[in-house]
């Protein structure tokens, strides 16, 4: 009865849709990707470099 953390996909836990981790997730623009992948995707989308 100590199930605090359940592995549920969808609502709640969000992770990068590209690599799967949640290291600095960016949900901006509805991308749901980590900042690492964001750099790659950003350039692909036409965004300027993040820092
Ligand atoms: Zn990623």
mmCIF file of the protein (N, C-alpha, C, O) and its ligand, coordinates in Angstrom:
data_MODEL
# 
_entry.id   MODEL 
# 
loop_
_entity.id 
_entity.type 
_entity.pdbx_number_of_molecules 
1 polymer     1 
2 non-polymer 1 
# 
_entity_poly.entity_id                      1 
_entity_poly.type                           'polypeptide(L)' 
_entity_poly.nstd_linkage                   no 
_entity_poly.nstd_monomer                   no 
_entity_poly.pdbx_seq_one_letter_code       
;(UNK)(UNK)(UNK)(UNK)(UNK)(UNK)(UNK)(UNK)(UNK)(UNK)(UNK)(UNK)(UNK)(UNK)(UNK)(UNK)
(UNK)(UNK)(UNK)(UNK)(UNK)(UNK)(UNK)(UNK)(UNK)(UNK)(UNK)(UNK)(UNK)(UNK)(UNK)(UNK)
(UNK)(UNK)(UNK)(UNK)(UNK)(UNK)(UNK)(UNK)(UNK)(UNK)(UNK)(UNK)(UNK)(UNK)(UNK)(UNK)
(UNK)(UNK)(UNK)
;
_entity_poly.pdbx_seq_one_letter_code_can   XXXXXXXXXXXXXXXXXXXXXXXXXXXXXXXXXXXXXXXXXXXXXXXXXXX 
_entity_poly.pdbx_strand_id                 A 
# 
loop_
_entity_poly_seq.entity_id 
_entity_poly_seq.num 
_entity_poly_seq.mon_id 
_entity_poly_seq.hetero 
1 1  UNK n 
1 2  UNK n 
1 3  UNK n 
1 4  UNK n 
1 5  UNK n 
1 6  UNK n 
1 7  UNK n 
1 8  UNK n 
1 9  UNK n 
1 10 UNK n 
1 11 UNK n 
1 12 UNK n 
1 13 UNK n 
1 14 UNK n 
1 15 UNK n 
1 16 UNK n 
1 17 UNK n 
1 18 UNK n 
1 19 UNK n 
1 20 UNK n 
1 21 UNK n 
1 22 UNK n 
1 23 UNK n 
1 24 UNK n 
1 25 UNK n 
1 26 UNK n 
1 27 UNK n 
1 28 UNK n 
1 29 UNK n 
1 30 UNK n 
1 31 UNK n 
1 32 UNK n 
1 33 UNK n 
1 34 UNK n 
1 35 UNK n 
1 36 UNK n 
1 37 UNK n 
1 38 UNK n 
1 39 UNK n 
1 40 UNK n 
1 41 UNK n 
1 42 UNK n 
1 43 UNK n 
1 44 UNK n 
1 45 UNK n 
1 46 UNK n 
1 47 UNK n 
1 48 UNK n 
1 49 UNK n 
1 50 UNK n 
1 51 UNK n 
# 
loop_
_struct_asym.id 
_struct_asym.entity_id 
A 1 
B 2 
# 
loop_
_chem_comp.id 
_chem_comp.type 
_chem_comp.mon_nstd_flag 
UNK 'L-peptide linking' . 
ZN  non-polymer         . 
# 
_pdbx_entity_nonpoly.entity_id   2 
_pdbx_entity_nonpoly.name        ? 
_pdbx_entity_nonpoly.comp_id     ZN 
# 
_pdbx_nonpoly_scheme.asym_id         B 
_pdbx_nonpoly_scheme.entity_id       2 
_pdbx_nonpoly_scheme.mon_id          ZN 
_pdbx_nonpoly_scheme.ndb_seq_num     1 
_pdbx_nonpoly_scheme.pdb_seq_num     101 
_pdbx_nonpoly_scheme.auth_seq_num    101 
_pdbx_nonpoly_scheme.pdb_mon_id      ZN 
_pdbx_nonpoly_scheme.auth_mon_id     ZN 
_pdbx_nonpoly_scheme.pdb_strand_id   A 
_pdbx_nonpoly_scheme.pdb_ins_code    . 
# 
loop_
_atom_site.group_PDB 
_atom_site.id 
_atom_site.type_symbol 
_atom_site.label_atom_id 
_atom_site.label_alt_id 
_atom_site.label_comp_id 
_atom_site.label_asym_id 
_atom_site.label_entity_id 
_atom_site.label_seq_id 
_atom_site.pdbx_PDB_ins_code 
_atom_site.Cartn_x 
_atom_site.Cartn_y 
_atom_site.Cartn_z 
_atom_site.occupancy 
_atom_site.B_iso_or_equiv 
_atom_site.pdbx_formal_charge 
_atom_site.auth_seq_id 
_atom_site.auth_comp_id 
_atom_site.auth_asym_id 
_atom_site.auth_atom_id 
_atom_site.pdbx_PDB_model_num 
ATOM   1   N  N  . UNK A 1 1  ? 0.830  -1.207 0.000   1.00 0.00 ? 1   UNK A N  1 
ATOM   2   C  CA . UNK A 1 1  ? 0.000  0.000  0.000   1.00 0.00 ? 1   UNK A CA 1 
ATOM   3   C  C  . UNK A 1 1  ? 0.857  1.246  0.000   1.00 0.00 ? 1   UNK A C  1 
ATOM   4   O  O  . UNK A 1 1  ? 0.406  2.346  0.319   1.00 0.00 ? 1   UNK A O  1 
ATOM   5   N  N  . UNK A 1 2  ? 2.087  1.040  -0.362  1.00 0.00 ? 2   UNK A N  1 
ATOM   6   C  CA . UNK A 1 2  ? 2.971  2.194  -0.416  1.00 0.00 ? 2   UNK A CA 1 
ATOM   7   C  C  . UNK A 1 2  ? 3.348  2.541  -1.854  1.00 0.00 ? 2   UNK A C  1 
ATOM   8   O  O  . UNK A 1 2  ? 4.518  2.700  -2.201  1.00 0.00 ? 2   UNK A O  1 
ATOM   9   N  N  . UNK A 1 3  ? 2.368  2.643  -2.620  1.00 0.00 ? 3   UNK A N  1 
ATOM   10  C  CA . UNK A 1 3  ? 2.647  2.977  -4.023  1.00 0.00 ? 3   UNK A CA 1 
ATOM   11  C  C  . UNK A 1 3  ? 2.419  4.453  -4.272  1.00 0.00 ? 3   UNK A C  1 
ATOM   12  O  O  . UNK A 1 3  ? 1.345  4.910  -4.664  1.00 0.00 ? 3   UNK A O  1 
ATOM   13  N  N  . UNK A 1 4  ? 3.482  5.151  -4.023  1.00 0.00 ? 4   UNK A N  1 
ATOM   14  C  CA . UNK A 1 4  ? 3.366  6.599  -4.248  1.00 0.00 ? 4   UNK A CA 1 
ATOM   15  C  C  . UNK A 1 4  ? 3.706  6.929  -5.694  1.00 0.00 ? 4   UNK A C  1 
ATOM   16  O  O  . UNK A 1 4  ? 3.080  7.761  -6.351  1.00 0.00 ? 4   UNK A O  1 
ATOM   17  N  N  . UNK A 1 5  ? 4.733  6.226  -6.146  1.00 0.00 ? 5   UNK A N  1 
ATOM   18  C  CA . UNK A 1 5  ? 5.163  6.532  -7.511  1.00 0.00 ? 5   UNK A CA 1 
ATOM   19  C  C  . UNK A 1 5  ? 4.743  5.410  -8.454  1.00 0.00 ? 5   UNK A C  1 
ATOM   20  O  O  . UNK A 1 5  ? 5.255  4.291  -8.403  1.00 0.00 ? 5   UNK A O  1 
ATOM   21  N  N  . UNK A 1 6  ? 3.836  5.741  -9.274  1.00 0.00 ? 6   UNK A N  1 
ATOM   22  C  CA . UNK A 1 6  ? 3.405  4.755  -10.270 1.00 0.00 ? 6   UNK A CA 1 
ATOM   23  C  C  . UNK A 1 6  ? 3.881  5.167  -11.644 1.00 0.00 ? 6   UNK A C  1 
ATOM   24  O  O  . UNK A 1 6  ? 3.914  6.346  -11.995 1.00 0.00 ? 6   UNK A O  1 
ATOM   25  N  N  . UNK A 1 7  ? 4.236  4.187  -12.384 1.00 0.00 ? 7   UNK A N  1 
ATOM   26  C  CA . UNK A 1 7  ? 4.703  4.510  -13.741 1.00 0.00 ? 7   UNK A CA 1 
ATOM   27  C  C  . UNK A 1 7  ? 3.510  4.645  -14.680 1.00 0.00 ? 7   UNK A C  1 
ATOM   28  O  O  . UNK A 1 7  ? 2.944  3.664  -15.162 1.00 0.00 ? 7   UNK A O  1 
ATOM   29  N  N  . UNK A 1 8  ? 3.171  5.854  -14.906 1.00 0.00 ? 8   UNK A N  1 
ATOM   30  C  CA . UNK A 1 8  ? 2.036  6.067  -15.801 1.00 0.00 ? 8   UNK A CA 1 
ATOM   31  C  C  . UNK A 1 8  ? 2.461  6.941  -16.964 1.00 0.00 ? 8   UNK A C  1 
ATOM   32  O  O  . UNK A 1 8  ? 3.130  7.961  -16.797 1.00 0.00 ? 8   UNK A O  1 
ATOM   33  N  N  . UNK A 1 9  ? 2.075  6.534  -18.083 1.00 0.00 ? 9   UNK A N  1 
ATOM   34  C  CA . UNK A 1 9  ? 2.399  7.336  -19.258 1.00 0.00 ? 9   UNK A CA 1 
ATOM   35  C  C  . UNK A 1 9  ? 1.204  8.201  -19.626 1.00 0.00 ? 9   UNK A C  1 
ATOM   36  O  O  . UNK A 1 9  ? 0.058  7.750  -19.638 1.00 0.00 ? 9   UNK A O  1 
ATOM   37  N  N  . UNK A 1 10 ? 1.491  9.386  -19.910 1.00 0.00 ? 10  UNK A N  1 
ATOM   38  C  CA . UNK A 1 10 ? 0.401  10.271 -20.288 1.00 0.00 ? 10  UNK A CA 1 
ATOM   39  C  C  . UNK A 1 10 ? 0.349  11.455 -19.345 1.00 0.00 ? 10  UNK A C  1 
ATOM   40  O  O  . UNK A 1 10 ? 1.191  12.351 -19.408 1.00 0.00 ? 10  UNK A O  1 
ATOM   41  N  N  . UNK A 1 11 ? -0.620 11.454 -18.493 1.00 0.00 ? 11  UNK A N  1 
ATOM   42  C  CA . UNK A 1 11 ? -0.751 12.572 -17.569 1.00 0.00 ? 11  UNK A CA 1 
ATOM   43  C  C  . UNK A 1 11 ? 0.216  12.398 -16.410 1.00 0.00 ? 11  UNK A C  1 
ATOM   44  O  O  . UNK A 1 11 ? 0.414  11.286 -15.920 1.00 0.00 ? 11  UNK A O  1 
ATOM   45  N  N  . UNK A 1 12 ? 0.792  13.454 -15.989 1.00 0.00 ? 12  UNK A N  1 
ATOM   46  C  CA . UNK A 1 12 ? 1.690  13.371 -14.861 1.00 0.00 ? 12  UNK A CA 1 
ATOM   47  C  C  . UNK A 1 12 ? 3.136  13.384 -15.302 1.00 0.00 ? 12  UNK A C  1 
ATOM   48  O  O  . UNK A 1 12 ? 3.724  14.438 -15.543 1.00 0.00 ? 12  UNK A O  1 
ATOM   49  N  N  . UNK A 1 13 ? 3.691  12.205 -15.401 1.00 0.00 ? 13  UNK A N  1 
ATOM   50  C  CA . UNK A 1 13 ? 5.092  12.122 -15.768 1.00 0.00 ? 13  UNK A CA 1 
ATOM   51  C  C  . UNK A 1 13 ? 5.305  12.483 -17.232 1.00 0.00 ? 13  UNK A C  1 
ATOM   52  O  O  . UNK A 1 13 ? 4.741  11.856 -18.128 1.00 0.00 ? 13  UNK A O  1 
ATOM   53  N  N  . UNK A 1 14 ? 6.098  13.468 -17.452 1.00 0.00 ? 14  UNK A N  1 
ATOM   54  C  CA . UNK A 1 14 ? 6.392  13.822 -18.840 1.00 0.00 ? 14  UNK A CA 1 
ATOM   55  C  C  . UNK A 1 14 ? 7.878  13.666 -19.103 1.00 0.00 ? 14  UNK A C  1 
ATOM   56  O  O  . UNK A 1 14 ? 8.722  14.027 -18.282 1.00 0.00 ? 14  UNK A O  1 
ATOM   57  N  N  . UNK A 1 15 ? 8.160  13.141 -20.223 1.00 0.00 ? 15  UNK A N  1 
ATOM   58  C  CA . UNK A 1 15 ? 9.559  12.986 -20.579 1.00 0.00 ? 15  UNK A CA 1 
ATOM   59  C  C  . UNK A 1 15 ? 9.755  13.354 -22.038 1.00 0.00 ? 15  UNK A C  1 
ATOM   60  O  O  . UNK A 1 15 ? 8.801  13.481 -22.805 1.00 0.00 ? 15  UNK A O  1 
ATOM   61  N  N  . UNK A 1 16 ? 10.988 13.519 -22.388 1.00 0.00 ? 16  UNK A N  1 
ATOM   62  C  CA . UNK A 1 16 ? 11.315 13.905 -23.743 1.00 0.00 ? 16  UNK A CA 1 
ATOM   63  C  C  . UNK A 1 16 ? 10.757 12.881 -24.740 1.00 0.00 ? 16  UNK A C  1 
ATOM   64  O  O  . UNK A 1 16 ? 10.947 11.674 -24.588 1.00 0.00 ? 16  UNK A O  1 
ATOM   65  N  N  . UNK A 1 17 ? 10.085 13.380 -25.731 1.00 0.00 ? 17  UNK A N  1 
ATOM   66  C  CA . UNK A 1 17 ? 9.498  12.477 -26.717 1.00 0.00 ? 17  UNK A CA 1 
ATOM   67  C  C  . UNK A 1 17 ? 10.564 11.958 -27.668 1.00 0.00 ? 17  UNK A C  1 
ATOM   68  O  O  . UNK A 1 17 ? 10.319 11.060 -28.475 1.00 0.00 ? 17  UNK A O  1 
ATOM   69  N  N  . UNK A 1 18 ? 11.751 12.540 -27.558 1.00 0.00 ? 18  UNK A N  1 
ATOM   70  C  CA . UNK A 1 18 ? 12.814 12.129 -28.471 1.00 0.00 ? 18  UNK A CA 1 
ATOM   71  C  C  . UNK A 1 18 ? 13.722 11.106 -27.817 1.00 0.00 ? 18  UNK A C  1 
ATOM   72  O  O  . UNK A 1 18 ? 13.912 10.005 -28.334 1.00 0.00 ? 18  UNK A O  1 
ATOM   73  N  N  . UNK A 1 19 ? 14.287 11.485 -26.661 1.00 0.00 ? 19  UNK A N  1 
ATOM   74  C  CA . UNK A 1 19 ? 15.246 10.581 -26.029 1.00 0.00 ? 19  UNK A CA 1 
ATOM   75  C  C  . UNK A 1 19 ? 14.649 9.907  -24.793 1.00 0.00 ? 19  UNK A C  1 
ATOM   76  O  O  . UNK A 1 19 ? 15.162 8.886  -24.335 1.00 0.00 ? 19  UNK A O  1 
ATOM   77  N  N  . UNK A 1 20 ? 13.575 10.470 -24.254 1.00 0.00 ? 20  UNK A N  1 
ATOM   78  C  CA . UNK A 1 20 ? 12.899 9.778  -23.161 1.00 0.00 ? 20  UNK A CA 1 
ATOM   79  C  C  . UNK A 1 20 ? 13.249 10.292 -21.782 1.00 0.00 ? 20  UNK A C  1 
ATOM   80  O  O  . UNK A 1 20 ? 12.566 9.948  -20.817 1.00 0.00 ? 20  UNK A O  1 
ATOM   81  N  N  . UNK A 1 21 ? 14.260 11.082 -21.654 1.00 0.00 ? 21  UNK A N  1 
ATOM   82  C  CA . UNK A 1 21 ? 14.608 11.560 -20.318 1.00 0.00 ? 21  UNK A CA 1 
ATOM   83  C  C  . UNK A 1 21 ? 13.866 12.849 -20.003 1.00 0.00 ? 21  UNK A C  1 
ATOM   84  O  O  . UNK A 1 21 ? 13.232 13.458 -20.864 1.00 0.00 ? 21  UNK A O  1 
ATOM   85  N  N  . UNK A 1 22 ? 13.968 13.240 -18.742 1.00 0.00 ? 22  UNK A N  1 
ATOM   86  C  CA . UNK A 1 22 ? 13.266 14.457 -18.357 1.00 0.00 ? 22  UNK A CA 1 
ATOM   87  C  C  . UNK A 1 22 ? 14.259 15.456 -17.789 1.00 0.00 ? 22  UNK A C  1 
ATOM   88  O  O  . UNK A 1 22 ? 14.011 16.115 -16.779 1.00 0.00 ? 22  UNK A O  1 
ATOM   89  N  N  . UNK A 1 23 ? 15.349 15.541 -18.449 1.00 0.00 ? 23  UNK A N  1 
ATOM   90  C  CA . UNK A 1 23 ? 16.386 16.458 -18.009 1.00 0.00 ? 23  UNK A CA 1 
ATOM   91  C  C  . UNK A 1 23 ? 16.171 17.830 -18.635 1.00 0.00 ? 23  UNK A C  1 
ATOM   92  O  O  . UNK A 1 23 ? 16.529 18.074 -19.787 1.00 0.00 ? 23  UNK A O  1 
ATOM   93  N  N  . UNK A 1 24 ? 15.579 18.710 -17.847 1.00 0.00 ? 24  UNK A N  1 
ATOM   94  C  CA . UNK A 1 24 ? 15.314 20.035 -18.374 1.00 0.00 ? 24  UNK A CA 1 
ATOM   95  C  C  . UNK A 1 24 ? 14.269 19.991 -19.456 1.00 0.00 ? 24  UNK A C  1 
ATOM   96  O  O  . UNK A 1 24 ? 14.464 20.489 -20.565 1.00 0.00 ? 24  UNK A O  1 
ATOM   97  N  N  . UNK A 1 25 ? 13.181 19.397 -19.114 1.00 0.00 ? 25  UNK A N  1 
ATOM   98  C  CA . UNK A 1 25 ? 12.112 19.270 -20.098 1.00 0.00 ? 25  UNK A CA 1 
ATOM   99  C  C  . UNK A 1 25 ? 11.570 20.629 -20.497 1.00 0.00 ? 25  UNK A C  1 
ATOM   100 O  O  . UNK A 1 25 ? 11.423 21.532 -19.673 1.00 0.00 ? 25  UNK A O  1 
ATOM   101 N  N  . UNK A 1 26 ? 11.286 20.746 -21.741 1.00 0.00 ? 26  UNK A N  1 
ATOM   102 C  CA . UNK A 1 26 ? 10.706 21.986 -22.255 1.00 0.00 ? 26  UNK A CA 1 
ATOM   103 C  C  . UNK A 1 26 ? 9.360  21.679 -22.881 1.00 0.00 ? 26  UNK A C  1 
ATOM   104 O  O  . UNK A 1 26 ? 9.259  21.013 -23.911 1.00 0.00 ? 26  UNK A O  1 
ATOM   105 N  N  . UNK A 1 27 ? 8.347  22.180 -22.231 1.00 0.00 ? 27  UNK A N  1 
ATOM   106 C  CA . UNK A 1 27 ? 7.011  21.936 -22.789 1.00 0.00 ? 27  UNK A CA 1 
ATOM   107 C  C  . UNK A 1 27 ? 6.545  23.126 -23.607 1.00 0.00 ? 27  UNK A C  1 
ATOM   108 O  O  . UNK A 1 27 ? 5.403  23.188 -24.062 1.00 0.00 ? 27  UNK A O  1 
ATOM   109 N  N  . UNK A 1 28 ? 7.431  24.038 -23.776 1.00 0.00 ? 28  UNK A N  1 
ATOM   110 C  CA . UNK A 1 28 ? 7.072  25.222 -24.538 1.00 0.00 ? 28  UNK A CA 1 
ATOM   111 C  C  . UNK A 1 28 ? 6.743  24.843 -25.980 1.00 0.00 ? 28  UNK A C  1 
ATOM   112 O  O  . UNK A 1 28 ? 7.332  23.922 -26.545 1.00 0.00 ? 28  UNK A O  1 
ATOM   113 N  N  . UNK A 1 29 ? 5.834  25.539 -26.536 1.00 0.00 ? 29  UNK A N  1 
ATOM   114 C  CA . UNK A 1 29 ? 5.412  25.286 -27.917 1.00 0.00 ? 29  UNK A CA 1 
ATOM   115 C  C  . UNK A 1 29 ? 4.833  23.876 -28.067 1.00 0.00 ? 29  UNK A C  1 
ATOM   116 O  O  . UNK A 1 29 ? 4.615  23.407 -29.184 1.00 0.00 ? 29  UNK A O  1 
ATOM   117 N  N  . UNK A 1 30 ? 4.588  23.209 -26.947 1.00 0.00 ? 30  UNK A N  1 
ATOM   118 C  CA . UNK A 1 30 ? 4.019  21.874 -27.020 1.00 0.00 ? 30  UNK A CA 1 
ATOM   119 C  C  . UNK A 1 30 ? 4.979  20.870 -27.627 1.00 0.00 ? 30  UNK A C  1 
ATOM   120 O  O  . UNK A 1 30 ? 4.575  19.927 -28.308 1.00 0.00 ? 30  UNK A O  1 
ATOM   121 N  N  . UNK A 1 31 ? 6.250  21.090 -27.368 1.00 0.00 ? 31  UNK A N  1 
ATOM   122 C  CA . UNK A 1 31 ? 7.244  20.189 -27.956 1.00 0.00 ? 31  UNK A CA 1 
ATOM   123 C  C  . UNK A 1 31 ? 7.458  18.975 -27.076 1.00 0.00 ? 31  UNK A C  1 
ATOM   124 O  O  . UNK A 1 31 ? 7.615  17.856 -27.563 1.00 0.00 ? 31  UNK A O  1 
ATOM   125 N  N  . UNK A 1 32 ? 7.462  19.214 -25.755 1.00 0.00 ? 32  UNK A N  1 
ATOM   126 C  CA . UNK A 1 32 ? 7.689  18.114 -24.812 1.00 0.00 ? 32  UNK A CA 1 
ATOM   127 C  C  . UNK A 1 32 ? 9.011  17.414 -25.059 1.00 0.00 ? 32  UNK A C  1 
ATOM   128 O  O  . UNK A 1 32 ? 9.076  16.188 -25.152 1.00 0.00 ? 32  UNK A O  1 
ATOM   129 N  N  . UNK A 1 33 ? 10.036 18.192 -25.161 1.00 0.00 ? 33  UNK A N  1 
ATOM   130 C  CA . UNK A 1 33 ? 11.353 17.604 -25.346 1.00 0.00 ? 33  UNK A CA 1 
ATOM   131 C  C  . UNK A 1 33 ? 12.321 18.220 -24.355 1.00 0.00 ? 33  UNK A C  1 
ATOM   132 O  O  . UNK A 1 33 ? 12.071 19.294 -23.809 1.00 0.00 ? 33  UNK A O  1 
ATOM   133 N  N  . UNK A 1 34 ? 13.410 17.541 -24.133 1.00 0.00 ? 34  UNK A N  1 
ATOM   134 C  CA . UNK A 1 34 ? 14.396 18.072 -23.215 1.00 0.00 ? 34  UNK A CA 1 
ATOM   135 C  C  . UNK A 1 34 ? 15.188 19.179 -23.909 1.00 0.00 ? 34  UNK A C  1 
ATOM   136 O  O  . UNK A 1 34 ? 15.153 19.324 -25.131 1.00 0.00 ? 34  UNK A O  1 
ATOM   137 N  N  . UNK A 1 35 ? 15.884 19.936 -23.112 1.00 0.00 ? 35  UNK A N  1 
ATOM   138 C  CA . UNK A 1 35 ? 16.600 21.084 -23.667 1.00 0.00 ? 35  UNK A CA 1 
ATOM   139 C  C  . UNK A 1 35 ? 17.706 20.638 -24.611 1.00 0.00 ? 35  UNK A C  1 
ATOM   140 O  O  . UNK A 1 35 ? 18.142 21.382 -25.490 1.00 0.00 ? 35  UNK A O  1 
ATOM   141 N  N  . UNK A 1 36 ? 18.141 19.418 -24.406 1.00 0.00 ? 36  UNK A N  1 
ATOM   142 C  CA . UNK A 1 36 ? 19.180 18.913 -25.302 1.00 0.00 ? 36  UNK A CA 1 
ATOM   143 C  C  . UNK A 1 36 ? 18.626 18.721 -26.716 1.00 0.00 ? 36  UNK A C  1 
ATOM   144 O  O  . UNK A 1 36 ? 19.178 19.203 -27.705 1.00 0.00 ? 36  UNK A O  1 
ATOM   145 N  N  . UNK A 1 37 ? 17.522 18.000 -26.756 1.00 0.00 ? 37  UNK A N  1 
ATOM   146 C  CA . UNK A 1 37 ? 16.907 17.759 -28.053 1.00 0.00 ? 37  UNK A CA 1 
ATOM   147 C  C  . UNK A 1 37 ? 16.347 19.060 -28.606 1.00 0.00 ? 37  UNK A C  1 
ATOM   148 O  O  . UNK A 1 37 ? 16.262 19.253 -29.819 1.00 0.00 ? 37  UNK A O  1 
ATOM   149 N  N  . UNK A 1 38 ? 15.974 19.934 -27.707 1.00 0.00 ? 38  UNK A N  1 
ATOM   150 C  CA . UNK A 1 38 ? 15.406 21.199 -28.136 1.00 0.00 ? 38  UNK A CA 1 
ATOM   151 C  C  . UNK A 1 38 ? 16.396 21.965 -28.997 1.00 0.00 ? 38  UNK A C  1 
ATOM   152 O  O  . UNK A 1 38 ? 16.033 22.616 -29.977 1.00 0.00 ? 38  UNK A O  1 
ATOM   153 N  N  . UNK A 1 39 ? 17.634 21.869 -28.608 1.00 0.00 ? 39  UNK A N  1 
ATOM   154 C  CA . UNK A 1 39 ? 18.659 22.582 -29.385 1.00 0.00 ? 39  UNK A CA 1 
ATOM   155 C  C  . UNK A 1 39 ? 18.694 22.069 -30.805 1.00 0.00 ? 39  UNK A C  1 
ATOM   156 O  O  . UNK A 1 39 ? 18.859 22.830 -31.759 1.00 0.00 ? 39  UNK A O  1 
ATOM   157 N  N  . UNK A 1 40 ? 18.535 20.768 -30.927 1.00 0.00 ? 40  UNK A N  1 
ATOM   158 C  CA . UNK A 1 40 ? 18.576 20.187 -32.268 1.00 0.00 ? 40  UNK A CA 1 
ATOM   159 C  C  . UNK A 1 40 ? 17.300 20.508 -33.029 1.00 0.00 ? 40  UNK A C  1 
ATOM   160 O  O  . UNK A 1 40 ? 17.319 20.898 -34.197 1.00 0.00 ? 40  UNK A O  1 
ATOM   161 N  N  . UNK A 1 41 ? 16.207 20.333 -32.330 1.00 0.00 ? 41  UNK A N  1 
ATOM   162 C  CA . UNK A 1 41 ? 14.916 20.571 -32.965 1.00 0.00 ? 41  UNK A CA 1 
ATOM   163 C  C  . UNK A 1 41 ? 14.730 22.056 -33.256 1.00 0.00 ? 41  UNK A C  1 
ATOM   164 O  O  . UNK A 1 41 ? 14.160 22.450 -34.274 1.00 0.00 ? 41  UNK A O  1 
ATOM   165 N  N  . UNK A 1 42 ? 15.224 22.852 -32.341 1.00 0.00 ? 42  UNK A N  1 
ATOM   166 C  CA . UNK A 1 42 ? 15.044 24.292 -32.483 1.00 0.00 ? 42  UNK A CA 1 
ATOM   167 C  C  . UNK A 1 42 ? 15.649 24.785 -33.792 1.00 0.00 ? 42  UNK A C  1 
ATOM   168 O  O  . UNK A 1 42 ? 15.021 25.536 -34.539 1.00 0.00 ? 42  UNK A O  1 
ATOM   169 N  N  . UNK A 1 43 ? 16.841 24.363 -34.048 1.00 0.00 ? 43  UNK A N  1 
ATOM   170 C  CA . UNK A 1 43 ? 17.500 24.786 -35.277 1.00 0.00 ? 43  UNK A CA 1 
ATOM   171 C  C  . UNK A 1 43 ? 16.737 24.266 -36.488 1.00 0.00 ? 43  UNK A C  1 
ATOM   172 O  O  . UNK A 1 43 ? 16.734 24.867 -37.562 1.00 0.00 ? 43  UNK A O  1 
ATOM   173 N  N  . UNK A 1 44 ? 16.102 23.146 -36.276 1.00 0.00 ? 44  UNK A N  1 
ATOM   174 C  CA . UNK A 1 44 ? 15.352 22.544 -37.370 1.00 0.00 ? 44  UNK A CA 1 
ATOM   175 C  C  . UNK A 1 44 ? 14.049 23.305 -37.589 1.00 0.00 ? 44  UNK A C  1 
ATOM   176 O  O  . UNK A 1 44 ? 13.540 23.404 -38.705 1.00 0.00 ? 44  UNK A O  1 
ATOM   177 N  N  . UNK A 1 45 ? 13.531 23.836 -36.492 1.00 0.00 ? 45  UNK A N  1 
ATOM   178 C  CA . UNK A 1 45 ? 12.269 24.553 -36.584 1.00 0.00 ? 45  UNK A CA 1 
ATOM   179 C  C  . UNK A 1 45 ? 12.491 26.000 -36.977 1.00 0.00 ? 45  UNK A C  1 
ATOM   180 O  O  . UNK A 1 45 ? 11.564 26.698 -37.387 1.00 0.00 ? 45  UNK A O  1 
ATOM   181 N  N  . UNK A 1 46 ? 13.718 26.434 -36.847 1.00 0.00 ? 46  UNK A N  1 
ATOM   182 C  CA . UNK A 1 46 ? 14.016 27.809 -37.233 1.00 0.00 ? 46  UNK A CA 1 
ATOM   183 C  C  . UNK A 1 46 ? 14.259 28.714 -36.046 1.00 0.00 ? 46  UNK A C  1 
ATOM   184 O  O  . UNK A 1 46 ? 14.434 29.922 -36.201 1.00 0.00 ? 46  UNK A O  1 
ATOM   185 N  N  . UNK A 1 47 ? 14.271 28.125 -34.851 1.00 0.00 ? 47  UNK A N  1 
ATOM   186 C  CA . UNK A 1 47 ? 14.547 28.930 -33.678 1.00 0.00 ? 47  UNK A CA 1 
ATOM   187 C  C  . UNK A 1 47 ? 16.018 29.312 -33.632 1.00 0.00 ? 47  UNK A C  1 
ATOM   188 O  O  . UNK A 1 47 ? 16.883 28.615 -34.164 1.00 0.00 ? 47  UNK A O  1 
ATOM   189 N  N  . UNK A 1 48 ? 16.265 30.400 -33.003 1.00 0.00 ? 48  UNK A N  1 
ATOM   190 C  CA . UNK A 1 48 ? 17.666 30.769 -32.834 1.00 0.00 ? 48  UNK A CA 1 
ATOM   191 C  C  . UNK A 1 48 ? 18.277 29.927 -31.732 1.00 0.00 ? 48  UNK A C  1 
ATOM   192 O  O  . UNK A 1 48 ? 17.563 29.307 -30.944 1.00 0.00 ? 48  UNK A O  1 
ATOM   193 N  N  . UNK A 1 49 ? 19.549 29.906 -31.681 1.00 0.00 ? 49  UNK A N  1 
ATOM   194 C  CA . UNK A 1 49 ? 20.234 29.059 -30.716 1.00 0.00 ? 49  UNK A CA 1 
ATOM   195 C  C  . UNK A 1 49 ? 19.890 29.458 -29.292 1.00 0.00 ? 49  UNK A C  1 
ATOM   196 O  O  . UNK A 1 49 ? 19.828 30.637 -28.942 1.00 0.00 ? 49  UNK A O  1 
ATOM   197 N  N  . UNK A 1 50 ? 19.672 28.448 -28.499 1.00 0.00 ? 50  UNK A N  1 
ATOM   198 C  CA . UNK A 1 50 ? 19.342 28.672 -27.103 1.00 0.00 ? 50  UNK A CA 1 
ATOM   199 C  C  . UNK A 1 50 ? 20.635 28.872 -26.322 1.00 0.00 ? 50  UNK A C  1 
ATOM   200 O  O  . UNK A 1 50 ? 21.324 27.906 -25.994 1.00 0.00 ? 50  UNK A O  1 
ATOM   201 N  N  . UNK A 1 51 ? 20.948 30.072 -26.040 1.00 0.00 ? 51  UNK A N  1 
ATOM   202 C  CA . UNK A 1 51 ? 22.201 30.401 -25.368 1.00 0.00 ? 51  UNK A CA 1 
ATOM   203 C  C  . UNK A 1 51 ? 23.368 30.087 -26.275 1.00 0.00 ? 51  UNK A C  1 
ATOM   204 O  O  . UNK A 1 51 ? 24.520 30.294 -25.893 1.00 0.00 ? 51  UNK A O  1 
HETATM 205 ZN ZN . ZN  B 2 .  ? 15.615 14.673 -25.375 1.00 0.00 ? 101 ZN  A ZN 1 
# 
